[in-house]
Amino acid sequence: MTTFPLIFSDLISIALVVYVWVRIRANSALEPDAVCLFQRIGITLIATLVVDHVWEYFYRISDGSAASRQLLNTISSLEFCCIPIALFFLIVYQRKQWDAVRRTALAADLALLVLDLLNIRLPIYAYIDHELYTVMTPGAAWVFLGTLILFGFVLIHHFRNTFNMDREDKILIGFVLLIAALGEAGCYFNVDVVAVWECLAIVYLLLYLALERLFAKTDQVTGLPNRNAFTLAYFRETRNPASVLVSVDLNHLKYFNDRYGHDTGDHYLRAFAQTAQQRVKDLGQLYRVGGDEFCLASSADPSRVQAAFDELSQMDQCDPAYGDFPMDFAYGLAVRKPGETNGALYTRTDAAMYVNKRQMESTTGRDE
């Protein structure tokens, strides 16, 4: 009597998925769409690992007939469908931001799913031989390479357009792609299918850690990088420090909070942040470093940065797309002196901002 097999590497992979789910339940800061994304991908992975156990069971009882080989090949092909399914969930995440790149990725993903289904009857990338060995076809290398390129393409495009990634985030995403590549290499060169599922479980965990870390460094009100991100990108940067720093203090936030409530105050913050970011994004990164305080770290020509903020200060209103709010702020700009530390530059910039703020108060006759 053949008992149902236990593939312990698959059980370890399931444990990693469950661990991510536990982390998700403990992290209330994640947005619902992100939670839904990881739940769907996790369910897909667990379903695949269960199917892998089913494949192993039928492999053990197989008599080597054509029918049993076809059954094993069908189950194996269905297992690989998990990859385009998981990619589909990643592609449709943040569906409001559809563009030509996402549409192209979706078309490629659907083509990959079709190849997996065709492999049930045709040896597109693998088949089961008479001795019940899995054999990779010459076209398998192209299918695996195309899958890896699609995964990297979707991942990089998604994270670049949704979050503000720093060096730490890019390194983590790089290791995600490396582990995915190792899993595919193990499958192609050693026909180690289980290695693919192990690597996908590790990739799932690392992607969650990357997303969790990105949320921890993103201000949820404005969508800009927050104080944590600024500390990492500015104060701890020693190799290529920003040569220009701009400190910004938004006026009237207390007025909006007191008169209309903090929800309106949050909308005011977001309207200013997104309006400003759209106009200075080519010059550097804008951060929200405090309640109504922002900083721009830039390595662009100081005259370009100065001109951009002079233009911003001449605007009466924020971009109407974000609401009817005044574009009213004080700012200070400082250029790094030879040998000047990050902290010293920040102090000079902040002082220049307060000089500008006092000038505005004396002109308007009111305390902002």
DAJO-V887528 format. One record per residue. N is the residue number from 1. RES is the residue in three letters. PHI is phi as a letter, one per 40 degrees, with the letter a starting at -180 (999 if undefined). OMEGA is omega in whole degrees, -180 to 180 (* if undefined). D_LAST is the distance of its C-alpha to the last C-alpha in whole Angstrom. Layout:
N/RES/PHI/OMEGA/D_LAST + N/RES/PHI/OMEGA/D_LAST
//
This chain:
1/MET/999/-179/82 + 2/THR/c/179/79 + 3/THR/c/178/76 + 4/PHE/c/-173/72 + 5/PRO/c/172/71 + 6/LEU/b/178/68 + 7/ILE/c/-170/66 + 8/PHE/c/176/64 + 9/SER/c/176/62 + 10/ASP/c/179/61 + 11/LEU/c/176/60 + 12/ILE/c/178/58 + 13/SER/c/177/56 + 14/ILE/c/179/56 + 15/ALA/c/178/54 + 16/LEU/c/178/51 + 17/VAL/c/180/50 + 18/VAL/c/178/50 + 19/TYR/c/178/48 + 20/VAL/c/179/46 + 21/TRP/c/178/46 + 22/VAL/c/178/45 + 23/ARG/c/180/42 + 24/ILE/c/-179/41 + 25/ARG/c/-178/41 + 26/ALA/c/-176/40 + 27/ASN/b/-178/37 + 28/SER/c/-177/34 + 29/ALA/c/-178/32 + 30/LEU/c/178/34 + 31/GLU/c/-176/33 + 32/PRO/d/180/37 + 33/ASP/c/179/38 + 34/ALA/c/178/38 + 35/VAL/c/180/40 + 36/CYS/c/179/42 + 37/LEU/d/-176/43 + 38/PHE/c/175/44 + 39/GLN/c/-179/46 + 40/ARG/c/179/48 + 41/ILE/c/179/49 + 42/GLY/c/177/50 + 43/ILE/c/178/52 + 44/THR/c/180/54 + 45/LEU/c/-179/54 + 46/ILE/c/177/56 + 47/ALA/d/179/58 + 48/THR/c/-179/59 + 49/LEU/c/175/60 + 50/VAL/c/178/62 + 51/VAL/c/178/64 + 52/ASP/c/176/65 + 53/HIS/c/177/66 + 54/VAL/c/177/68 + 55/TRP/d/-179/69 + 56/GLU/c/179/71 + 57/TYR/c/-179/73 + 58/PHE/c/175/74 + 59/TYR/c/-178/75 + 60/ARG/c/-178/77 + 61/ILE/c/-176/79 + 62/SER/c/177/80 + 63/ASP/c/178/83 + 64/GLY/g/-180/82 + 65/SER/c/179/83 + 66/ALA/c/-180/82 + 67/ALA/c/-179/80 + 68/SER/c/178/79 + 69/ARG/c/178/77 + 70/GLN/c/178/76 + 71/LEU/c/180/74 + 72/LEU/c/-180/73 + 73/ASN/c/178/71 + 74/THR/c/-180/70 + 75/ILE/c/-179/68 + 76/SER/c/180/67 + 77/SER/c/178/65 + 78/LEU/c/176/64 + 79/GLU/d/-176/62 + 80/PHE/c/175/61 + 81/CYS/c/-179/59 + 82/CYS/c/-177/56 + 83/ILE/c/177/55 + 84/PRO/c/178/54 + 85/ILE/c/178/53 + 86/ALA/c/178/50 + 87/LEU/c/178/49 + 88/PHE/d/179/49 + 89/PHE/c/179/47 + 90/LEU/c/-179/44 + 91/ILE/c/-176/45 + 92/VAL/c/174/44 + 93/TYR/c/-175/41 + 94/GLN/f/-174/37 + 95/ARG/c/-180/40 + 96/LYS/c/-175/37 + 97/GLN/b/-179/37 + 98/TRP/c/175/40 + 99/ASP/a/-177/41 + 100/ALA/c/-180/44 + 101/VAL/c/180/44 + 102/ARG/c/179/44 + 103/ARG/c/177/47 + 104/THR/c/179/49 + 105/ALA/c/179/49 + 106/LEU/c/178/50 + 107/ALA/c/179/53 + 108/ALA/c/179/54 + 109/ASP/c/178/53 + 110/LEU/c/176/55 + 111/ALA/c/178/58 + 112/LEU/c/178/58 + 113/LEU/c/178/59 + 114/VAL/c/178/61 + 115/LEU/c/178/63 + 116/ASP/c/180/63 + 117/LEU/c/177/65 + 118/LEU/c/-179/67 + 119/ASN/c/176/68 + 120/ILE/c/-177/70 + 121/ARG/b/-178/72 + 122/LEU/b/179/72 + 123/PRO/c/-180/72 + 124/ILE/c/-179/68 + 125/TYR/b/180/67 + 126/ALA/a/175/69 + 127/TYR/a/179/73 + 128/ILE/b/-179/75 + 129/ASP/c/-175/78 + 130/HIS/c/178/82 + 131/GLU/c/177/81 + 132/LEU/g/173/78 + 133/TYR/c/173/76 + 134/THR/c/-177/72 + 135/VAL/b/177/73 + 136/MET/c/179/70 + 137/THR/c/177/71 + 138/PRO/d/-180/70 + 139/GLY/c/-178/67 + 140/ALA/c/-178/66 + 141/ALA/d/-179/64 + 142/TRP/c/178/62 + 143/VAL/c/-179/61 + 144/PHE/c/179/60 + 145/LEU/c/178/58 + 146/GLY/c/178/57 + 147/THR/c/180/55 + 148/LEU/c/179/54 + 149/ILE/c/179/52 + 150/LEU/c/179/51 + 151/PHE/c/179/49 + 152/GLY/c/-180/48 + 153/PHE/c/-179/46 + 154/VAL/c/-176/45 + 155/LEU/c/-177/43 + 156/ILE/c/179/42 + 157/HIS/c/-178/41 + 158/HIS/c/-177/39 + 159/PHE/c/180/37 + 160/ARG/c/-176/36 + 161/ASN/c/-179/35 + 162/THR/b/-175/33 + 163/PHE/b/174/32 + 164/ASN/c/-173/30 + 165/MET/c/173/33 + 166/ASP/b/-176/34 + 167/ARG/c/180/37 + 168/GLU/c/180/38 + 169/ASP/c/-179/37 + 170/LYS/c/178/40 + 171/ILE/c/-180/42 + 172/LEU/c/178/42 + 173/ILE/c/177/43 + 174/GLY/c/178/46 + 175/PHE/c/175/47 + 176/VAL/d/180/47 + 177/LEU/c/179/49 + 178/LEU/c/-179/52 + 179/ILE/c/176/53 + 180/ALA/c/179/53 + 181/ALA/c/179/55 + 182/LEU/c/178/57 + 183/GLY/c/179/58 + 184/GLU/c/178/59 + 185/ALA/c/178/61 + 186/GLY/c/179/63 + 187/CYS/c/-176/64 + 188/TYR/c/-174/65 + 189/PHE/c/-177/67 + 190/ASN/b/-177/68 + 191/VAL/f/-179/68 + 192/ASP/c/-177/66 + 193/VAL/c/-179/64 + 194/VAL/c/179/63 + 195/ALA/c/179/61 + 196/VAL/c/-177/59 + 197/TRP/c/175/58 + 198/GLU/c/-179/57 + 199/CYS/c/178/55 + 200/LEU/c/177/53 + 201/ALA/c/178/52 + 202/ILE/c/177/51 + 203/VAL/c/178/49 + 204/TYR/d/179/48 + 205/LEU/c/-178/46 + 206/LEU/c/178/45 + 207/LEU/c/178/43 + 208/TYR/c/179/42 + 209/LEU/c/177/41 + 210/ALA/c/-180/39 + 211/LEU/c/179/37 + 212/GLU/c/180/36 + 213/ARG/c/179/35 + 214/LEU/c/177/33 + 215/PHE/c/-180/31 + 216/ALA/c/-179/30 + 217/LYS/b/-179/28 + 218/THR/b/176/27 + 219/ASP/c/-174/23 + 220/GLN/c/179/25 + 221/VAL/c/-174/21 + 222/THR/c/-175/21 + 223/GLY/g/179/24 + 224/LEU/c/170/23 + 225/PRO/c/-175/25 + 226/ASN/c/-178/23 + 227/ARG/c/178/23 + 228/ASN/d/180/27 + 229/ALA/c/179/27 + 230/PHE/c/179/25 + 231/THR/c/-179/27 + 232/LEU/c/-174/30 + 233/ALA/c/-176/30 + 234/TYR/b/-173/28 + 235/PHE/c/-179/29 + 236/ARG/c/179/32 + 237/GLU/c/-179/33 + 238/THR/b/-175/36 + 239/ARG/c/-180/38 + 240/ASN/b/-177/36 + 241/PRO/c/179/32 + 242/ALA/c/-180/29 + 243/SER/c/-180/29 + 244/VAL/b/178/26 + 245/LEU/b/179/23 + 246/VAL/b/176/19 + 247/SER/b/-174/16 + 248/VAL/b/176/13 + 249/ASP/b/-176/10 + 250/LEU/c/178/9 + 251/ASN/c/172/6 + 252/HIS/g/-180/6 + 253/LEU/c/180/9 + 254/LYS/c/179/8 + 255/TYR/c/-179/9 + 256/PHE/c/179/12 + 257/ASN/c/-177/13 + 258/ASP/c/-174/13 + 259/ARG/c/-173/14 + 260/TYR/b/-180/17 + 261/GLY/h/-175/17 + 262/HIS/c/178/17 + 263/ASP/c/176/20 + 264/THR/c/176/17 + 265/GLY/d/177/15 + 266/ASP/c/177/17 + 267/HIS/c/178/18 + 268/TYR/c/179/15 + 269/LEU/d/-178/15 + 270/ARG/c/180/19 + 271/ALA/c/179/18 + 272/PHE/c/-175/16 + 273/ALA/c/-177/18 + 274/GLN/c/177/21 + 275/THR/c/-179/21 + 276/ALA/c/-177/20 + 277/GLN/c/180/23 + 278/GLN/c/-175/25 + 279/ARG/c/180/24 + 280/VAL/b/-174/24 + 281/LYS/c/178/27 + 282/ASP/c/-177/30 + 283/LEU/b/-178/28 + 284/GLY/i/-178/27 + 285/GLN/b/176/26 + 286/LEU/c/-179/22 + 287/TYR/b/167/21 + 288/ARG/c/-173/19 + 289/VAL/b/179/19 + 290/GLY/a/-178/16 + 291/GLY/d/178/14 + 292/ASP/b/-176/11 + 293/GLU/b/-179/13 + 294/PHE/b/176/16 + 295/CYS/b/171/19 + 296/LEU/b/174/21 + 297/ALA/b/-172/25 + 298/SER/a/172/27 + 299/SER/b/180/30 + 300/ALA/c/177/30 + 301/ASP/c/-178/31 + 302/PRO/d/-179/28 + 303/SER/c/178/28 + 304/ARG/c/179/28 + 305/VAL/c/179/25 + 306/GLN/d/-179/23 + 307/ALA/c/-180/24 + 308/ALA/c/-179/23 + 309/PHE/c/173/19 + 310/ASP/c/179/20 + 311/GLU/c/178/21 + 312/LEU/c/-177/18 + 313/SER/c/178/16 + 314/GLN/c/179/18 + 315/MET/c/178/18 + 316/ASP/c/-174/16 + 317/GLN/b/171/17 + 318/CYS/c/176/18 + 319/ASP/d/-178/22 + 320/PRO/d/180/23 + 321/ALA/c/-177/25 + 322/TYR/b/178/22 + 323/GLY/h/-178/21 + 324/ASP/c/-178/19 + 325/PHE/b/179/15 + 326/PRO/c/175/13 + 327/MET/c/-171/13 + 328/ASP/b/-176/10 + 329/PHE/a/172/9 + 330/ALA/b/179/10 + 331/TYR/a/175/13 + 332/GLY/b/-179/16 + 333/LEU/b/177/20 + 334/ALA/b/178/23 + 335/VAL/b/-176/26 + 336/ARG/c/174/29 + 337/LYS/c/179/31 + 338/PRO/d/177/35 + 339/GLY/g/-178/35 + 340/GLU/c/180/31 + 341/THR/c/177/31 + 342/ASN/c/-179/28 + 343/GLY/c/-180/26 + 344/ALA/c/178/26 + 345/LEU/c/179/25 + 346/TYR/c/-180/22 + 347/THR/c/179/21 + 348/ARG/c/180/21 + 349/THR/c/-180/19 + 350/ASP/c/178/16 + 351/ALA/c/179/17 + 352/ALA/c/179/16 + 353/MET/c/-179/13 + 354/TYR/c/174/12 + 355/VAL/c/179/13 + 356/ASN/c/-180/12 + 357/LYS/c/179/8 + 358/ARG/c/177/9 + 359/GLN/c/179/11 + 360/MET/c/-180/9 + 361/GLU/c/-179/7 + 362/SER/c/180/10 + 363/THR/c/-178/11 + 364/THR/c/179/9 + 365/GLY/g/180/9 + 366/ARG/a/178/6 + 367/ASP/c/-178/4 + 368/GLU/c/*/0
//
